[in-house]
Amino acid sequence: PSYGCTLVACFHHVLGDATCYAKLLLKWSEIYEQMLNRPGYVPHDINDIPRQVCSKSDFARQKTPLQNASKELAARRYFFTPKHLNGLKESLGSNPEHVSTNDLLMAQFCCAIGPQRRAGLGGTSAYIALLADHRGRGLDSEMWGNATVDLSIFVPWDMIEAGDVQGIAREIRKQIKSEFELLGRDIPAFNTRRFDSAKKPRFLCWNSWLKAGRNMIEAQFGGVMEEYQWLNLLHHTDCDTALTVPSLTQFGSSRLS
């Protein structure tokens, strides 16, 4: 049905977060697939699309210069295969702490980057601003809107320099549980801690869409999705931001090699 086209869907964060975005795509896909299955319905041919539906001026945007325009910012993309991720989880054994794959990826990042950044940041712990979905953790699981909260995670530098990936992952999971317990018990105290933490030099901002990723990928629009990518349209002025996104490969699709 796509005729080889690419679907680009833009979603402003003021409307909601990744979970809402996934629900939007799923519903849109469901409605489209119902139309395809309607008796007598004939999809539009690509030749029916007007040759010019907008002008260059419609795409004109005011460019905002980066605050540190003199510095070169590099964005690196890493791919992890299901075999690699499953191996990490298996290394934890029975995993009574319920450490997630996302925790392990954060721990790997800490060990890879931390030793080079400790001197510039100082202190005894690396501060991680972890963006997490509050649904089902004190909020209605069906809430529509932006349910993202930033948790304050502090990992001892000594643990990072020792390269203890499993130990760091367990420490991260322990602090995540503690942060959500505080949020559910005392919101003012949680916000005070969050604002105080934000004044400290930040080692990393970690944002994961893995939880909502399955729903995004299930929005097939009546065809076969060969590739899914998330693009952040707003440039980052913070070079210490890491974003984990879903992929067809991770969720076991046989369509990709």
ZIVEN-V301960 format. One record per backbone hydrogen bond with DSSP energy under -1.0 kcal/mol. CO is the residue of the C=O (numbers start at 1). NH is the residue of the N-H. If there is no record, write none. Layout:
co nh
CO NH
CO NH
This chain:
co nh
2 5
12 15
17 21
18 22
19 23
20 24
21 25
22 26
23 27
24 28
25 29
26 30
27 31
28 32
29 33
30 34
31 35
32 36
33 37
35 38
38 41
45 48
46 49
55 58
56 59
57 60
68 71
81 85
82 86
83 87
84 88
85 89
86 90
87 91
89 92
90 93
92 95
95 98
100 104
101 105
102 106
103 107
104 108
105 109
106 110
107 111
108 112
109 113
110 114
113 116
114 117
114 118
117 121
118 122
124 157
126 155
127 203
127 204
128 153
129 206
130 151
132 149
134 137
134 139
139 136
140 143
145 17
147 134
149 132
151 130
153 128
155 126
156 160
157 161
158 162
159 164
160 163
163 165
164 168
165 169
166 170
167 171
168 172
169 173
170 174
171 175
172 176
173 177
174 178
175 179
176 180
177 181
178 182
179 183
180 184
181 185
182 186
186 190
187 191
188 192
189 193
190 194
191 195
192 196
193 197
194 198
197 200
204 129
205 242
206 131
207 244
212 216
213 217
214 218
216 219
218 220
220 223
240 205
242 207
244 209
247 251
248 253
249 252
